[in-house]
Amino acid sequence: MTVRALRFVIPGMTTSDGAGVRLKRTLGQSQMARLDPFLMLDEFSSDDAADYIAGFPSHPHRGFETVTYMLDGHMLHEDHLGNRGDLTPGGVQWMTAGRGIIHSEMPQQTEGRMRGFQLWLNLPAKDKMKPADYRDIPADDIPVTVRADGAQVKVIAGRLDDVAGPINGGDNHMATDPLYWDVSARPGDGVTLPVPATHNAFVYVFEGSLRVGDRDVPTHSAAILDDGDTLEATAGDNGARFLLLAGKPLKEPVVQYGPFVMNTREEIEQALRDYRDGTLATSA
């Protein structure tokens, strides 16, 4: 067993996206703030409708996957393929943009709390132009397991021991072989979780605080982990709730322009032409 040390912490940066949705961004603050294959992680959380009501009107993507995980509130997804999906508490939307998708995510409430995450996960060059795909995963379809150390883990993607998540939990692994776990730990409890040595990994703390080795990870911060095959951490005095995200690095060039993520500048220019010409999301 090789325990992963904490390499560095990225504090959440307050910003806005879409039509003015306020959020905290860790990965993706800059081109340097990435962890192959992860491109971006945003947390949106507010009780004030003014912070989220404008939502994310129709916009394009190409070349990567977006994963939206709702903790509180209600959003509606619609896209050019005719998909229509309700994002409600505990549910996940896993969208593969591939060659291109044009979609919107709009709040279905005018008051109350809205809280959740959006993750951008890169695609390998060979898959960037494949047909777009979309999947809604309701909360009831996501398994939860309790570890011997008392930690509760919601397995969204990947496998934890004999518990398989609805995404990438079977034998046919995705190219990035992602793990996406929502982990809750009681005050002062230690947490031990296996993480493949082949993967890059980080944790994002969104409730309480966490200690990794001799270093604290404050709330709304991403902790980038060193190499190893095990995460060992301890929850703070108020407990901890955090995301553990791990993926196999692609080790390919990344060229990004807004909602397009490709391998070369020429591919980005083609994406812009396709969007301008109305062919971004059409069949090849």
MOTAVEN-V875689 format. One record per backbone hydrogen bond with DSSP energy under -1.0 kcal/mol. NH is the residue of the N-H (numbers start at 1). CO is the residue of the C=O. Records with the same first field share a line. If there is no record, write none. Layout:
BEGIN
NH = CO, CO
END
This chain:
BEGIN
4 = 230
7 = 224
8 = 224
10 = 222
12 = 220
13 = 25
15 = 23
17 = 21
19 = 55
20 = 17
21 = 17
22 = 51
23 = 15
24 = 43
25 = 13
26 = 41
28 = 33
29 = 26
34 = 32
35 = 38
38 = 35
39 = 120
40 = 120
41 = 27
42 = 118
43 = 24
44 = 116
46 = 114
51 = 48
52 = 49
53 = 49
55 = 52
56 = 105
59 = 103
61 = 101
62 = 259
63 = 98
65 = 121
66 = 95
67 = 119
68 = 93
69 = 117
70 = 91
71 = 115
72 = 115
75 = 87
76 = 106
77 = 85
78 = 104
79 = 83
80 = 102
82 = 79
85 = 77
87 = 75
90 = 70
91 = 88
92 = 137
93 = 68
94 = 135
95 = 66
96 = 133
97 = 64
99 = 130
100 = 97
101 = 61
103 = 59
104 = 78
105 = 56
106 = 76
108 = 74
114 = 46
115 = 72
116 = 44
117 = 69
118 = 42
119 = 67
120 = 40
121 = 65
122 = 37
123 = 63
127 = 124
130 = 127
133 = 96
135 = 94
137 = 92
141 = 138
142 = 139
145 = 153
147 = 151
150 = 147
152 = 184
153 = 145
154 = 182
155 = 143
156 = 154, 180
157 = 180
158 = 167
160 = 163
163 = 160
165 = 158
167 = 156
173 = 171
179 = 246
180 = 157
181 = 244
182 = 154
183 = 242
184 = 152
185 = 240
188 = 236
189 = 186
191 = 233
193 = 231
195 = 229
199 = 196
200 = 247
202 = 245
203 = 223
204 = 243
205 = 221
206 = 241
207 = 241
209 = 239
210 = 217
211 = 234
212 = 215
215 = 212
217 = 210
220 = 205
222 = 10
223 = 203
224 = 8
225 = 201
226 = 5
229 = 2
230 = 2
231 = 193
233 = 191
234 = 211
235 = 189
236 = 209
239 = 236
240 = 185
241 = 207
242 = 183
243 = 204
244 = 181
245 = 202
246 = 179
247 = 200
248 = 176
255 = 262
257 = 260
260 = 257
261 = 62
262 = 255
268 = 264
269 = 265
270 = 266
271 = 267
272 = 268
273 = 269
274 = 270
275 = 271
276 = 272
277 = 273
279 = 274
280 = 274
282 = 279
END
